[in-house]
Amino acid sequence: MKHKIIFIGIFIITLFIVGSSVFAKERDDRIPGQYIVVFKDNVTDVDGVADDLVKKHRATKLDSYRNIIKGFSGNISDAEIEKIKKDPRVAFVSEDRVVYALGIVESEGENNSSRMKTQARPSVQAQTTPTGIKRVNATGSVNKGAGVVIAVIDTGIYASHPDLSGAILNSGKSCIKGKTSNDDNGHGTHVAGTIAGRNNSIGVLGVAPQTKLIPVKVLDRNGSGTWSSVICGIDWVTANATKYNIKLVNMSLGGGGISDNNCGNTNNDALHKALCRSRDVGVTYVVAAGNNGGNVANTVPGAYDDAVITVSALADSDGLKGALGAGTSYGPDDTFATFSNFGIPVDIGAPGVNIYSTWKGGGYATLSGTSMATPHVTGAAALYINANPGSTWTQIRDGLRAIGEVLGAGHSDPSGLHPEPVLNVASL
């Protein structure tokens, strides 16, 4: 049954993530009859070849890719896709899959990924500093990330939010047919506020409040999308990276998949290949580890250790280190959230429980998930770039890890599964 949400002032929206059910589903969540066809690099007329294959094999084209990879996505019968695989112009074919926002607010029962309850509160005029911003020591720094441009690949951004006034560089791109890049879900706007909430005396403060954001909509109003829509977003970012000086991308999304540690060239993974190609032109991707409390090796893009910075979620209730705060629904204060994925690809942890930030319609909301941890690290990466211009993605990753809070210096890990440091930007 759908929940009807009536916004009165500011709403607090608390997510109850139901463990591994959605992610177990995602690992088998291939979209029947939908594929991503990747051409060989020597193909020059992408549209011509795509149109020829579509006509010859009675397919329906969804998107074309001309920058990070050459090819197209479409609806193609099983019999015809086998013929396309043998075409000398085709490098490989990937099955298209569903991806989800990893902290998504949905109606109860949809995708089994979360339950939601809302509570109206009076409008809050004065600016507050969210606990996550305090916990990573992002307050009081002279470095605010000025001049760094970040693309948010997500559900879009509610561009007229007063707390994001001046933060949105342009309208970006929508890869959802018939939609603009404006946020009709809320998730992308929440992410945006954690990165770049303005220091303007109202609402919330972000990690890097002087950065600029570009919305790239690849997830629909329900917070779901596909590999092909995400590749559309990556393709647009890569094509416009120089024009808009895009240095960073936040991707608080994920779905089932694995990494071949070879940029998708071994296991025919078009999403992995696209991320590696975009990485190679100087764009750094910060992504969520996932919320199924399992090994991130089964969730992409978090598993792509050779291409992205992967973020786990810390449970923090008071914005301070030392485990002095109250416990949370996802574990004691200053421990890793019980829903957070773990494993070798995880690079760093950040607050991801009860995170207060901007919301669609000009409101504010509290959400939990690795989706909420990721923009803390993206904001920190912007501070790092501001302090260290020209840094590569590995330098950013290693630099943030080097200044992070090590295990035992303010947080603990009863699970024994999270050796990664926790984000700390005090020295930036």
Secondary structure, DSSP 4 states (H G I P E B T S, - for coil): -PPP----BEEEEEEEE-TTHHHHHHTT-EEEEEEEEEE-TT---HHHHHHHHHHHTT-EEEEEE-SSS-EEEEE--HHHHHHHHTSTTEEEEEEEEEEEETT----TTSTTSEEEEEEEE----S-B--HHHHHTT-SS-S---TT-EEEEEES---TT-GGGTTTB-S--EE-STT--SS-SSSHHHHHHHHHH---SSSSB--SSTT-EEEEEE-S-TTSEEEHHHHHHHHHHHHHHHHHHTEEEEEE-EEEE----SSTTTTTT-HHHHHHHHHHHTT-EEEEE--SSSSBGGGEETTT-TTT-EEEEEEE-SSS-SSS-SPPBTTBSTTEE-TT--BSTTEEEEEE-SSEEEE-GGG-EEEE-SHHHHHHHHHHHHHHHHHHSTT--HHHHHHHHHHTSBPTTSS-B-TTS---SPBP--TT-
